[in-house]
Amino acid sequence: MKRILFVDDDKTAHPLLKAMFPDWQILSAYTGLEALEVLEKEYGLIVITDVHMPKMDGIKLLKAIREKHPMVQVIVLSATDQSQVLLEAYKAGANDFISKPFEREEVIEAINNTKRKIDRWEQAMGNLHEKKGKCW
C-alpha cells in the first residue's frame, strides 16, 4: 500500500486528495511542525507538501526533513510556477514538483516515480546487507 503524508494548510485539499486515491493510506498534517511530528512516529511515507504555508513553509519543512530523515522522499506542490520557488525546492532537496491545481495523473506519475526510486534503494540496501553478511 502506498503511504502518503499530505501537508497543506488548506483543509479543503485533504479530503480531495483522499477521494482521488481511496486505496492509499493518506495521513494529514496541516503545518510543517505537525508533519515533523508524524515523521517521528511513522515510517515508509512519501511526503507531499505545499510550499506556501504559515509559520513553516514547505521549503523550510523540506530542509528539516532532509536534516532528520534524509531518505524520505518529498514531492513539493505550489500554486505558482515561479522559477525562484522551483529553484529553492530543488536546492532544498525536493524529489519532484507538481503545480496546483493538479490532475490525478500528475500525482500518480510523481508518486510512482518516487516509489520506484525507493524500491531501487531498498533493493540495493538489501543486496548490500546480504553481501556484507556473507563477508563477515
SETILO-35359 format. One record per atom (N, C-alpha, C, O, CB): residue number from 1; residue in one letter; atom name; x, z negated, y negated. Coordinates in nm, 2 decimals, decimal comma, padded with zeros to 4 digits. Glycine has a CB too. Example, Ala and Ser with C-alpha at 12.3 -4.5 7.8 and 13.67 -1.06 7.14 Angstrom:
2
1	A	N	01,32	-00,78	00,57
1	A	CA	01,23	-00,78	00,45
1	A	C	01,32	-00,78	00,33
1	A	O	01,42	-00,85	00,33
1	A	CB	01,13	-00,90	00,45
2	S	N	01,28	-00,71	00,22
2	S	CA	01,37	-00,71	00,11
2	S	C	01,29	-00,79	00,00
2	S	O	01,34	-00,80	-00,11
2	S	CB	01,41	-00,57	00,06
// end
This chain:
136
1	M	N	00,08	00,00	00,12
1	M	CA	00,00	00,00	00,00
1	M	C	00,09	00,00	-00,12
1	M	O	00,19	-00,07	-00,13
1	M	CB	-00,10	-00,12	00,00
2	K	N	00,05	00,08	-00,22
2	K	CA	00,12	00,08	-00,35
2	K	C	00,08	-00,04	-00,43
2	K	O	-00,04	-00,07	-00,44
2	K	CB	00,10	00,22	-00,42
3	R	N	00,18	-00,11	-00,49
3	R	CA	00,16	-00,22	-00,57
3	R	C	00,21	-00,20	-00,71
3	R	O	00,33	-00,17	-00,73
3	R	CB	00,22	-00,35	-00,51
4	I	N	00,12	-00,21	-00,80
4	I	CA	00,15	-00,18	-00,94
4	I	C	00,12	-00,31	-01,03
4	I	O	00,02	-00,38	-01,01
4	I	CB	00,06	-00,06	-00,99
5	L	N	00,21	-00,33	-01,12
5	L	CA	00,19	-00,43	-01,23
5	L	C	00,16	-00,35	-01,35
5	L	O	00,25	-00,28	-01,40
5	L	CB	00,31	-00,53	-01,24
6	F	N	00,04	-00,36	-01,40
6	F	CA	00,00	-00,28	-01,52
6	F	C	00,00	-00,37	-01,64
6	F	O	-00,07	-00,48	-01,64
6	F	CB	-00,14	-00,22	-01,50
7	V	N	00,08	-00,34	-01,74
7	V	CA	00,10	-00,43	-01,86
7	V	C	00,05	-00,35	-01,98
7	V	O	00,11	-00,25	-02,02
7	V	CB	00,25	-00,47	-01,87
8	D	N	-00,06	-00,40	-02,04
8	D	CA	-00,12	-00,34	-02,16
8	D	C	-00,21	-00,44	-02,23
8	D	O	-00,29	-00,51	-02,16
8	D	CB	-00,20	-00,21	-02,12
9	D	N	-00,19	-00,45	-02,36
9	D	CA	-00,28	-00,55	-02,43
9	D	C	-00,42	-00,50	-02,45
9	D	O	-00,51	-00,57	-02,48
9	D	CB	-00,21	-00,58	-02,56
10	D	N	-00,44	-00,37	-02,42
10	D	CA	-00,58	-00,31	-02,43
10	D	C	-00,65	-00,35	-02,30
10	D	O	-00,63	-00,29	-02,20
10	D	CB	-00,57	-00,16	-02,45
11	K	N	-00,74	-00,45	-02,31
11	K	CA	-00,81	-00,50	-02,19
11	K	C	-00,90	-00,39	-02,13
11	K	O	-00,94	-00,40	-02,01
11	K	CB	-00,89	-00,62	-02,23
12	T	N	-00,94	-00,29	-02,21
12	T	CA	-01,03	-00,19	-02,15
12	T	C	-00,95	-00,09	-02,06
12	T	O	-01,01	-00,02	-01,98
12	T	CB	-01,10	-00,11	-02,26
13	A	N	-00,82	-00,08	-02,08
13	A	CA	-00,74	00,01	-02,00
13	A	C	-00,73	-00,04	-01,85
13	A	O	-00,71	00,05	-01,76
13	A	CB	-00,60	00,03	-02,06
14	H	N	-00,73	-00,17	-01,83
14	H	CA	-00,71	-00,22	-01,69
14	H	C	-00,81	-00,18	-01,59
14	H	O	-00,78	-00,13	-01,48
14	H	CB	-00,70	-00,37	-01,70
15	P	N	-00,94	-00,20	-01,62
15	P	CA	-01,04	-00,15	-01,53
15	P	C	-01,04	00,00	-01,51
15	P	O	-01,08	00,04	-01,40
15	P	CB	-01,18	-00,20	-01,57
16	L	N	-01,00	00,07	-01,61
16	L	CA	-01,00	00,22	-01,59
16	L	C	-00,89	00,26	-01,49
16	L	O	-00,91	00,34	-01,40
16	L	CB	-00,97	00,29	-01,73
17	L	N	-00,77	00,19	-01,50
17	L	CA	-00,67	00,22	-01,40
17	L	C	-00,71	00,18	-01,26
17	L	O	-00,68	00,25	-01,17
17	L	CB	-00,53	00,16	-01,45
18	K	N	-00,77	00,06	-01,25
18	K	CA	-00,81	00,01	-01,12
18	K	C	-00,92	00,11	-01,06
18	K	O	-00,92	00,13	-00,94
18	K	CB	-00,87	-00,13	-01,13
19	A	N	-01,01	00,16	-01,14
19	A	CA	-01,11	00,25	-01,10
19	A	C	-01,05	00,39	-01,05
19	A	O	-01,10	00,45	-00,96
19	A	CB	-01,22	00,28	-01,20
20	M	N	-00,94	00,43	-01,12
20	M	CA	-00,87	00,55	-01,09
20	M	C	-00,80	00,54	-00,95
20	M	O	-00,79	00,64	-00,88
20	M	CB	-00,78	00,59	-01,19
21	F	N	-00,76	00,42	-00,92
21	F	CA	-00,68	00,40	-00,80
21	F	C	-00,73	00,28	-00,71
21	F	O	-00,67	00,18	-00,70
21	F	CB	-00,53	00,38	-00,83
22	P	N	-00,85	00,30	-00,65
22	P	CA	-00,91	00,19	-00,58
22	P	C	-00,84	00,15	-00,46
22	P	O	-00,86	00,03	-00,41
22	P	CB	-01,05	00,23	-00,54
23	D	N	-00,75	00,23	-00,40
23	D	CA	-00,68	00,20	-00,28
23	D	C	-00,55	00,13	-00,31
23	D	O	-00,47	00,09	-00,22
23	D	CB	-00,66	00,32	-00,20
24	W	N	-00,51	00,11	-00,43
24	W	CA	-00,39	00,05	-00,47
24	W	C	-00,41	-00,10	-00,51
24	W	O	-00,52	-00,13	-00,57
24	W	CB	-00,32	00,13	-00,58
25	Q	N	-00,31	-00,18	-00,49
25	Q	CA	-00,32	-00,32	-00,54
25	Q	C	-00,26	-00,31	-00,68
25	Q	O	-00,15	-00,29	-00,70
25	Q	CB	-00,24	-00,42	-00,45
26	I	N	-00,35	-00,34	-00,78
26	I	CA	-00,31	-00,34	-00,92
26	I	C	-00,32	-00,48	-00,98
26	I	O	-00,43	-00,53	-00,99
26	I	CB	-00,39	-00,23	-01,00
27	L	N	-00,21	-00,53	-01,02
27	L	CA	-00,20	-00,66	-01,09
27	L	C	-00,20	-00,63	-01,23
27	L	O	-00,15	-00,53	-01,28
27	L	CB	-00,08	-00,75	-01,04
28	S	N	-00,26	-00,72	-01,31
28	S	CA	-00,27	-00,70	-01,46
28	S	C	-00,20	-00,81	-01,53
28	S	O	-00,20	-00,93	-01,49
28	S	CB	-00,42	-00,70	-01,50
29	A	N	-00,13	-00,77	-01,64
29	A	CA	-00,07	-00,85	-01,74
29	A	C	-00,11	-00,79	-01,87
29	A	O	-00,11	-00,67	-01,89
29	A	CB	00,08	-00,87	-01,72
30	Y	N	-00,14	-00,88	-01,97
30	Y	CA	-00,18	-00,83	-02,10
30	Y	C	-00,07	-00,85	-02,21
30	Y	O	-00,09	-00,81	-02,32
30	Y	CB	-00,31	-00,91	-02,14
31	T	N	00,04	-00,92	-02,17
31	T	CA	00,15	-00,94	-02,26
31	T	C	00,28	-00,92	-02,18
31	T	O	00,28	-00,93	-02,06
31	T	CB	00,15	-01,08	-02,33
32	G	N	00,39	-00,90	-02,25
32	G	CA	00,52	-00,89	-02,18
32	G	C	00,55	-01,02	-02,11
32	G	O	00,61	-01,02	-02,01
32	G	CB	00,62	-00,85	-02,28
33	L	N	00,52	-01,13	-02,18
33	L	CA	00,56	-01,26	-02,12
33	L	C	00,48	-01,28	-01,99
33	L	O	00,53	-01,33	-01,89
33	L	CB	00,53	-01,38	-02,21
34	E	N	00,35	-01,25	-01,99
34	E	CA	00,27	-01,26	-01,86
34	E	C	00,33	-01,17	-01,75
34	E	O	00,34	-01,21	-01,64
34	E	CB	00,12	-01,21	-01,89
35	A	N	00,38	-01,05	-01,79
35	A	CA	00,44	-00,96	-01,69
35	A	C	00,57	-01,02	-01,63
35	A	O	00,59	-01,02	-01,51
35	A	CB	00,48	-00,83	-01,76
36	L	N	00,65	-01,09	-01,71
36	L	CA	00,77	-01,15	-01,66
36	L	C	00,73	-01,27	-01,57
36	L	O	00,80	-01,29	-01,47
36	L	CB	00,86	-01,20	-01,78
37	E	N	00,63	-01,34	-01,60
37	E	CA	00,58	-01,45	-01,51
37	E	C	00,54	-01,39	-01,37
37	E	O	00,57	-01,45	-01,27
37	E	CB	00,47	-01,53	-01,57
38	V	N	00,46	-01,28	-01,37
38	V	CA	00,42	-01,22	-01,25
38	V	C	00,54	-01,17	-01,17
38	V	O	00,55	-01,19	-01,05
38	V	CB	00,33	-01,10	-01,28
39	L	N	00,64	-01,11	-01,23
39	L	CA	00,76	-01,06	-01,16
39	L	C	00,84	-01,18	-01,10
39	L	O	00,92	-01,15	-01,01
39	L	CB	00,85	-00,98	-01,26
40	E	N	00,83	-01,30	-01,15
40	E	CA	00,90	-01,41	-01,09
40	E	C	00,83	-01,45	-00,96
40	E	O	00,90	-01,51	-00,87
40	E	CB	00,90	-01,53	-01,18
41	K	N	00,71	-01,42	-00,94
41	K	CA	00,63	-01,46	-00,82
41	K	C	00,61	-01,34	-00,72
41	K	O	00,59	-01,37	-00,60
41	K	CB	00,50	-01,52	-00,86
42	E	N	00,60	-01,22	-00,77
42	E	CA	00,56	-01,11	-00,69
42	E	C	00,68	-01,01	-00,67
42	E	O	00,76	-00,99	-00,76
42	E	CB	00,44	-01,03	-00,75
43	Y	N	00,68	-00,95	-00,55
43	Y	CA	00,79	-00,85	-00,52
43	Y	C	00,73	-00,72	-00,48
43	Y	O	00,61	-00,71	-00,45
43	Y	CB	00,88	-00,91	-00,41
44	G	N	00,81	-00,62	-00,49
44	G	CA	00,77	-00,48	-00,44
44	G	C	00,68	-00,42	-00,54
44	G	O	00,59	-00,33	-00,50
44	G	CB	00,71	-00,50	-00,31
45	L	N	00,69	-00,45	-00,67
45	L	CA	00,60	-00,39	-00,77
45	L	C	00,66	-00,28	-00,84
45	L	O	00,78	-00,28	-00,87
45	L	CB	00,55	-00,50	-00,86
46	I	N	00,58	-00,18	-00,88
46	I	CA	00,62	-00,08	-00,98
46	I	C	00,55	-00,12	-01,10
46	I	O	00,43	-00,15	-01,10
46	I	CB	00,58	00,07	-00,93
47	V	N	00,63	-00,13	-01,21
47	V	CA	00,57	-00,18	-01,34
47	V	C	00,53	-00,05	-01,42
47	V	O	00,61	00,04	-01,44
47	V	CB	00,67	-00,27	-01,42
48	I	N	00,41	-00,05	-01,47
48	I	CA	00,37	00,05	-01,57
48	I	C	00,33	-00,03	-01,70
48	I	O	00,24	-00,12	-01,70
48	I	CB	00,24	00,13	-01,52
49	T	N	00,41	-00,01	-01,81
49	T	CA	00,38	-00,08	-01,93
49	T	C	00,36	00,00	-02,05
49	T	O	00,42	00,11	-02,06
49	T	CB	00,50	-00,17	-01,95
50	D	N	00,27	-00,04	-02,13
50	D	CA	00,25	00,02	-02,26
50	D	C	00,37	-00,01	-02,35
50	D	O	00,43	-00,12	-02,33
50	D	CB	00,12	-00,02	-02,33
51	V	N	00,40	00,07	-02,45
51	V	CA	00,51	00,04	-02,54
51	V	C	00,46	-00,05	-02,65
51	V	O	00,53	-00,15	-02,68
51	V	CB	00,57	00,17	-02,60
52	H	N	00,35	-00,02	-02,71
52	H	CA	00,30	-00,09	-02,83
52	H	C	00,21	-00,21	-02,79
52	H	O	00,10	-00,19	-02,76
52	H	CB	00,22	00,01	-02,92
53	M	N	00,28	-00,32	-02,79
53	M	CA	00,20	-00,45	-02,77
53	M	C	00,26	-00,55	-02,87
53	M	O	00,37	-00,54	-02,91
53	M	CB	00,22	-00,50	-02,62
54	P	N	00,17	-00,65	-02,90
54	P	CA	00,22	-00,75	-03,00
54	P	C	00,32	-00,85	-02,93
54	P	O	00,33	-00,86	-02,81
54	P	CB	00,10	-00,83	-03,05
55	K	N	00,40	-00,92	-03,01
55	K	CA	00,50	-01,02	-02,97
55	K	C	00,61	-00,95	-02,89
55	K	O	00,72	-00,93	-02,95
55	K	CB	00,43	-01,12	-02,88
56	M	N	00,59	-00,91	-02,77
56	M	CA	00,70	-00,85	-02,69
56	M	C	00,65	-00,71	-02,65
56	M	O	00,56	-00,69	-02,57
56	M	CB	00,73	-00,93	-02,56
57	D	N	00,71	-00,61	-02,72
57	D	CA	00,66	-00,47	-02,69
57	D	C	00,72	-00,42	-02,56
57	D	O	00,80	-00,49	-02,49
57	D	CB	00,71	-00,37	-02,81
58	G	N	00,68	-00,31	-02,52
58	G	CA	00,72	-00,26	-02,39
58	G	C	00,87	-00,23	-02,37
58	G	O	00,92	-00,24	-02,26
58	G	CB	00,65	-00,13	-02,36
59	I	N	00,94	-00,20	-02,48
59	I	CA	01,08	-00,18	-02,48
59	I	C	01,15	-00,31	-02,45
59	I	O	01,25	-00,32	-02,37
59	I	CB	01,13	-00,11	-02,61
60	K	N	01,11	-00,42	-02,52
60	K	CA	01,17	-00,55	-02,50
60	K	C	01,14	-00,60	-02,36
60	K	O	01,23	-00,66	-02,30
60	K	CB	01,11	-00,65	-02,61
61	L	N	01,02	-00,57	-02,31
61	L	CA	00,99	-00,61	-02,18
61	L	C	01,08	-00,54	-02,08
61	L	O	01,13	-00,60	-01,99
61	L	CB	00,84	-00,58	-02,15
62	L	N	01,10	-00,41	-02,10
62	L	CA	01,18	-00,33	-02,01
62	L	C	01,32	-00,38	-02,01
62	L	O	01,38	-00,39	-01,90
62	L	CB	01,18	-00,18	-02,06
63	K	N	01,38	-00,42	-02,13
63	K	CA	01,51	-00,48	-02,13
63	K	C	01,52	-00,61	-02,06
63	K	O	01,62	-00,64	-01,99
63	K	CB	01,55	-00,50	-02,28
64	A	N	01,41	-00,69	-02,07
64	A	CA	01,41	-00,82	-02,00
64	A	C	01,40	-00,80	-01,85
64	A	O	01,47	-00,87	-01,77
64	A	CB	01,29	-00,91	-02,05
65	I	N	01,32	-00,70	-01,81
65	I	CA	01,31	-00,67	-01,66
65	I	C	01,45	-00,62	-01,61
65	I	O	01,49	-00,66	-01,50
65	I	CB	01,21	-00,56	-01,64
66	R	N	01,52	-00,54	-01,69
66	R	CA	01,65	-00,49	-01,64
66	R	C	01,75	-00,60	-01,63
66	R	O	01,83	-00,60	-01,54
66	R	CB	01,70	-00,39	-01,74
67	E	N	01,74	-00,71	-01,71
67	E	CA	01,83	-00,82	-01,71
67	E	C	01,80	-00,91	-01,58
67	E	O	01,90	-00,94	-01,51
67	E	CB	01,82	-00,91	-01,83
68	K	N	01,67	-00,93	-01,56
68	K	CA	01,64	-01,03	-01,45
68	K	C	01,61	-00,96	-01,32
68	K	O	01,64	-01,01	-01,21
68	K	CB	01,52	-01,11	-01,49
69	H	N	01,56	-00,84	-01,32
69	H	CA	01,51	-00,77	-01,20
69	H	C	01,56	-00,62	-01,21
69	H	O	01,48	-00,53	-01,22
69	H	CB	01,36	-00,78	-01,18
70	P	N	01,69	-00,60	-01,20
70	P	CA	01,74	-00,46	-01,22
70	P	C	01,69	-00,35	-01,13
70	P	O	01,69	-00,23	-01,16
70	P	CB	01,89	-00,46	-01,22
71	M	N	01,64	-00,39	-01,01
71	M	CA	01,59	-00,29	-00,92
71	M	C	01,45	-00,25	-00,93
71	M	O	01,40	-00,16	-00,87
71	M	CB	01,62	-00,34	-00,77
72	V	N	01,37	-00,33	-01,02
72	V	CA	01,23	-00,30	-01,04
72	V	C	01,22	-00,17	-01,12
72	V	O	01,29	-00,14	-01,21
72	V	CB	01,16	-00,41	-01,12
73	Q	N	01,13	-00,08	-01,07
73	Q	CA	01,11	00,05	-01,13
73	Q	C	01,00	00,04	-01,24
73	Q	O	00,90	-00,03	-01,22
73	Q	CB	01,07	00,16	-01,02
74	V	N	01,03	00,09	-01,36
74	V	CA	00,94	00,08	-01,47
74	V	C	00,90	00,21	-01,53
74	V	O	00,99	00,30	-01,56
74	V	CB	01,01	-00,01	-01,58
75	I	N	00,77	00,24	-01,54
75	I	CA	00,72	00,36	-01,60
75	I	C	00,66	00,31	-01,73
75	I	O	00,58	00,22	-01,74
75	I	CB	00,61	00,42	-01,51
76	V	N	00,70	00,38	-01,84
76	V	CA	00,65	00,35	-01,97
76	V	C	00,54	00,44	-02,02
76	V	O	00,55	00,56	-02,00
76	V	CB	00,77	00,35	-02,07
77	L	N	00,44	00,38	-02,08
77	L	CA	00,33	00,45	-02,14
77	L	C	00,33	00,44	-02,29
77	L	O	00,37	00,34	-02,35
77	L	CB	00,19	00,40	-02,09
78	S	N	00,30	00,55	-02,36
78	S	CA	00,29	00,54	-02,51
78	S	C	00,19	00,64	-02,56
78	S	O	00,18	00,75	-02,50
78	S	CB	00,43	00,57	-02,57
79	A	N	00,11	00,60	-02,66
79	A	CA	00,02	00,69	-02,72
79	A	C	00,09	00,79	-02,82
79	A	O	00,02	00,88	-02,87
79	A	CB	-00,09	00,61	-02,79
80	T	N	00,21	00,77	-02,84
80	T	CA	00,29	00,85	-02,93
80	T	C	00,40	00,93	-02,85
80	T	O	00,46	00,87	-02,76
80	T	CB	00,35	00,77	-03,04
81	D	N	00,42	01,05	-02,89
81	D	CA	00,53	01,13	-02,83
81	D	C	00,65	01,13	-02,91
81	D	O	00,73	01,22	-02,90
81	D	CB	00,48	01,27	-02,80
82	Q	N	00,67	01,03	-03,00
82	Q	CA	00,78	01,03	-03,09
82	Q	C	00,91	01,03	-03,01
82	Q	O	00,92	00,95	-02,92
82	Q	CB	00,77	00,91	-03,19
83	S	N	01,00	01,11	-03,05
83	S	CA	01,13	01,12	-02,98
83	S	C	01,20	00,99	-02,98
83	S	O	01,28	00,95	-02,89
83	S	CB	01,21	01,23	-03,03
84	Q	N	01,19	00,91	-03,09
84	Q	CA	01,26	00,78	-03,10
84	Q	C	01,21	00,68	-02,99
84	Q	O	01,29	00,61	-02,94
84	Q	CB	01,24	00,72	-03,24
85	V	N	01,08	00,68	-02,97
85	V	CA	01,02	00,59	-02,87
85	V	C	01,07	00,64	-02,73
85	V	O	01,11	00,55	-02,65
85	V	CB	00,87	00,60	-02,87
86	L	N	01,07	00,77	-02,70
86	L	CA	01,12	00,82	-02,58
86	L	C	01,27	00,78	-02,56
86	L	O	01,31	00,74	-02,45
86	L	CB	01,10	00,97	-02,57
87	L	N	01,35	00,80	-02,66
87	L	CA	01,49	00,77	-02,65
87	L	C	01,51	00,62	-02,63
87	L	O	01,60	00,58	-02,55
87	L	CB	01,56	00,81	-02,78
88	E	N	01,44	00,53	-02,70
88	E	CA	01,45	00,39	-02,68
88	E	C	01,42	00,35	-02,53
88	E	O	01,49	00,27	-02,47
88	E	CB	01,36	00,31	-02,78
89	A	N	01,31	00,41	-02,48
89	A	CA	01,27	00,38	-02,35
89	A	C	01,37	00,42	-02,25
89	A	O	01,41	00,35	-02,15
89	A	CB	01,13	00,45	-02,31
90	Y	N	01,43	00,54	-02,27
90	Y	CA	01,53	00,59	-02,18
90	Y	C	01,66	00,51	-02,18
90	Y	O	01,71	00,47	-02,08
90	Y	CB	01,57	00,74	-02,22
91	K	N	01,70	00,47	-02,30
91	K	CA	01,82	00,39	-02,32
91	K	C	01,80	00,25	-02,26
91	K	O	01,90	00,19	-02,20
91	K	CB	01,86	00,37	-02,47
92	A	N	01,68	00,20	-02,26
92	A	CA	01,65	00,07	-02,21
92	A	C	01,64	00,07	-02,05
92	A	O	01,63	-00,04	-01,99
92	A	CB	01,52	00,01	-02,27
93	G	N	01,63	00,19	-02,00
93	G	CA	01,63	00,20	-01,85
93	G	C	01,50	00,24	-01,79
93	G	O	01,47	00,21	-01,67
93	G	CB	01,67	00,07	-01,79
94	A	N	01,41	00,30	-01,87
94	A	CA	01,28	00,34	-01,81
94	A	C	01,30	00,45	-01,70
94	A	O	01,39	00,53	-01,71
94	A	CB	01,19	00,40	-01,92
95	N	N	01,23	00,44	-01,59
95	N	CA	01,24	00,53	-01,48
95	N	C	01,15	00,66	-01,51
95	N	O	01,18	00,76	-01,45
95	N	CB	01,20	00,47	-01,35
96	D	N	01,05	00,64	-01,59
96	D	CA	00,96	00,76	-01,62
96	D	C	00,89	00,72	-01,74
96	D	O	00,88	00,61	-01,79
96	D	CB	00,87	00,79	-01,50
97	F	N	00,82	00,82	-01,80
97	F	CA	00,74	00,81	-01,92
97	F	C	00,62	00,89	-01,91
97	F	O	00,62	01,01	-01,87
97	F	CB	00,83	00,86	-02,05
98	I	N	00,50	00,83	-01,95
98	I	CA	00,37	00,90	-01,95
98	I	C	00,31	00,88	-02,08
98	I	O	00,31	00,77	-02,14
98	I	CB	00,28	00,84	-01,83
99	S	N	00,26	00,99	-02,14
99	S	CA	00,19	00,99	-02,27
99	S	C	00,04	00,95	-02,25
99	S	O	-00,02	01,00	-02,15
99	S	CB	00,20	01,12	-02,34
100	K	N	-00,01	00,87	-02,34
100	K	CA	-00,15	00,83	-02,34
100	K	C	-00,22	00,93	-02,43
100	K	O	-00,16	00,98	-02,53
100	K	CB	-00,18	00,69	-02,39
101	P	N	-00,34	00,97	-02,40
101	P	CA	-00,42	00,94	-02,28
101	P	C	-00,36	01,02	-02,16
101	P	O	-00,31	01,13	-02,18
101	P	CB	-00,57	00,97	-02,30
102	F	N	-00,37	00,96	-02,05
102	F	CA	-00,30	01,02	-01,93
102	F	C	-00,41	01,07	-01,83
102	F	O	-00,52	01,02	-01,83
102	F	CB	-00,21	00,93	-01,86
103	E	N	-00,37	01,17	-01,75
103	E	CA	-00,45	01,22	-01,64
103	E	C	-00,41	01,15	-01,52
103	E	O	-00,30	01,10	-01,50
103	E	CB	-00,44	01,37	-01,63
104	R	N	-00,50	01,13	-01,43
104	R	CA	-00,48	01,06	-01,30
104	R	C	-00,36	01,13	-01,23
104	R	O	-00,27	01,06	-01,17
104	R	CB	-00,60	01,07	-01,21
105	E	N	-00,35	01,26	-01,23
105	E	CA	-00,24	01,33	-01,16
105	E	C	-00,11	01,30	-01,22
105	E	O	-00,01	01,29	-01,14
105	E	CB	-00,27	01,48	-01,17
106	E	N	-00,10	01,28	-01,35
106	E	CA	00,03	01,24	-01,41
106	E	C	00,08	01,10	-01,36
106	E	O	00,20	01,09	-01,33
106	E	CB	00,02	01,23	-01,56
107	V	N	-00,01	01,01	-01,35
107	V	CA	00,02	00,88	-01,30
107	V	C	00,06	00,89	-01,15
107	V	O	00,16	00,82	-01,11
107	V	CB	-00,09	00,78	-01,32
108	I	N	-00,02	00,96	-01,07
108	I	CA	00,02	00,98	-00,93
108	I	C	00,16	01,04	-00,91
108	I	O	00,23	00,99	-00,83
108	I	CB	-00,09	01,07	-00,86
109	E	N	00,19	01,14	-00,99
109	E	CA	00,32	01,20	-00,98
109	E	C	00,43	01,11	-01,02
109	E	O	00,53	01,10	-00,95
109	E	CB	00,32	01,33	-01,07
110	A	N	00,41	01,03	-01,12
110	A	CA	00,51	00,94	-01,17
110	A	C	00,53	00,83	-01,06
110	A	O	00,65	00,79	-01,03
110	A	CB	00,48	00,87	-01,30
111	I	N	00,42	00,78	-01,01
111	I	CA	00,43	00,67	-00,91
111	I	C	00,49	00,72	-00,78
111	I	O	00,58	00,66	-00,72
111	I	CB	00,29	00,61	-00,88
112	N	N	00,45	00,84	-00,73
112	N	CA	00,51	00,90	-00,61
112	N	C	00,66	00,92	-00,63
112	N	O	00,73	00,90	-00,53
112	N	CB	00,43	01,03	-00,58
113	N	N	00,70	00,98	-00,74
113	N	CA	00,84	01,00	-00,76
113	N	C	00,92	00,86	-00,76
113	N	O	01,03	00,85	-00,70
113	N	CB	00,86	01,07	-00,90
114	T	N	00,86	00,76	-00,82
114	T	CA	00,92	00,63	-00,83
114	T	C	00,92	00,57	-00,69
114	T	O	01,03	00,51	-00,65
114	T	CB	00,85	00,54	-00,92
115	K	N	00,82	00,59	-00,61
115	K	CA	00,81	00,53	-00,48
115	K	C	00,91	00,60	-00,39
115	K	O	00,98	00,53	-00,30
115	K	CB	00,67	00,55	-00,42
116	R	N	00,93	00,73	-00,40
116	R	CA	01,04	00,80	-00,32
116	R	C	01,18	00,74	-00,35
116	R	O	01,26	00,73	-00,26
116	R	CB	01,03	00,95	-00,35
117	K	N	01,20	00,72	-00,48
117	K	CA	01,33	00,66	-00,52
117	K	C	01,35	00,52	-00,46
117	K	O	01,46	00,49	-00,41
117	K	CB	01,34	00,65	-00,68
118	I	N	01,24	00,44	-00,46
118	I	CA	01,25	00,31	-00,40
118	I	C	01,28	00,32	-00,25
118	I	O	01,36	00,25	-00,19
118	I	CB	01,12	00,23	-00,42
119	D	N	01,21	00,41	-00,18
119	D	CA	01,23	00,43	-00,04
119	D	C	01,37	00,47	-00,01
119	D	O	01,43	00,43	00,09
119	D	CB	01,13	00,54	00,01
120	R	N	01,43	00,56	-00,09
120	R	CA	01,57	00,60	-00,07
120	R	C	01,66	00,49	-00,08
120	R	O	01,75	00,47	00,00
120	R	CB	01,61	00,72	-00,16
121	W	N	01,64	00,40	-00,18
121	W	CA	01,73	00,29	-00,20
121	W	C	01,71	00,19	-00,08
121	W	O	01,81	00,14	-00,03
121	W	CB	01,69	00,22	-00,33
122	E	N	01,59	00,17	-00,04
122	E	CA	01,57	00,07	00,07
122	E	C	01,63	00,13	00,20
122	E	O	01,69	00,05	00,27
122	E	CB	01,42	00,05	00,09
123	Q	N	01,62	00,26	00,22
123	Q	CA	01,68	00,32	00,34
123	Q	C	01,83	00,30	00,33
123	Q	O	01,90	00,27	00,43
123	Q	CB	01,64	00,46	00,36
124	A	N	01,89	00,33	00,22
124	A	CA	02,04	00,32	00,20
124	A	C	02,08	00,18	00,22
124	A	O	02,19	00,16	00,28
124	A	CB	02,08	00,38	00,06
125	M	N	02,01	00,09	00,16
125	M	CA	02,05	-00,06	00,18
125	M	C	02,04	-00,10	00,32
125	M	O	02,12	-00,18	00,37
125	M	CB	01,96	-00,14	00,09
126	G	N	01,93	-00,05	00,39
126	G	CA	01,92	-00,08	00,53
126	G	C	02,03	-00,03	00,62
126	G	O	02,08	-00,09	00,71
126	G	CB	01,78	-00,03	00,59
127	N	N	02,07	00,10	00,59
127	N	CA	02,18	00,16	00,66
127	N	C	02,31	00,09	00,63
127	N	O	02,39	00,07	00,73
127	N	CB	02,19	00,31	00,62
128	L	N	02,33	00,05	00,51
128	L	CA	02,45	-00,03	00,48
128	L	C	02,45	-00,16	00,55
128	L	O	02,56	-00,20	00,60
128	L	CB	02,46	-00,05	00,32
129	H	N	02,34	-00,23	00,55
129	H	CA	02,33	-00,36	00,62
129	H	C	02,36	-00,34	00,77
129	H	O	02,43	-00,42	00,83
129	H	CB	02,19	-00,42	00,61
130	E	N	02,31	-00,23	00,83
130	E	CA	02,33	-00,21	00,98
130	E	C	02,48	-00,18	01,00
130	E	O	02,54	-00,24	01,09
130	E	CB	02,25	-00,09	01,02
131	K	N	02,54	-00,10	00,92
131	K	CA	02,69	-00,07	00,93
131	K	C	02,77	-00,19	00,91
131	K	O	02,87	-00,22	00,99
131	K	CB	02,73	00,04	00,83
132	K	N	02,74	-00,27	00,81
132	K	CA	02,81	-00,39	00,78
132	K	C	02,80	-00,49	00,90
132	K	O	02,90	-00,56	00,94
132	K	CB	02,76	-00,46	00,65
133	G	N	02,68	-00,50	00,95
133	G	CA	02,66	-00,59	01,06
133	G	C	02,74	-00,56	01,19
133	G	O	02,79	-00,64	01,26
133	G	CB	02,51	-00,60	01,10
134	K	N	02,76	-00,43	01,21
134	K	CA	02,83	-00,38	01,32
134	K	C	02,98	-00,40	01,30
134	K	O	03,06	-00,42	01,40
134	K	CB	02,81	-00,23	01,35
135	C	N	03,03	-00,39	01,18
135	C	CA	03,17	-00,41	01,15
135	C	C	03,21	-00,55	01,15
135	C	O	03,33	-00,58	01,18
135	C	CB	03,20	-00,35	01,01
136	W	N	03,13	-00,64	01,12
136	W	CA	03,16	-00,78	01,12
136	W	C	03,14	-00,84	01,25
136	W	O	03,17	-00,96	01,27
136	W	CB	03,08	-00,86	01,01
// end
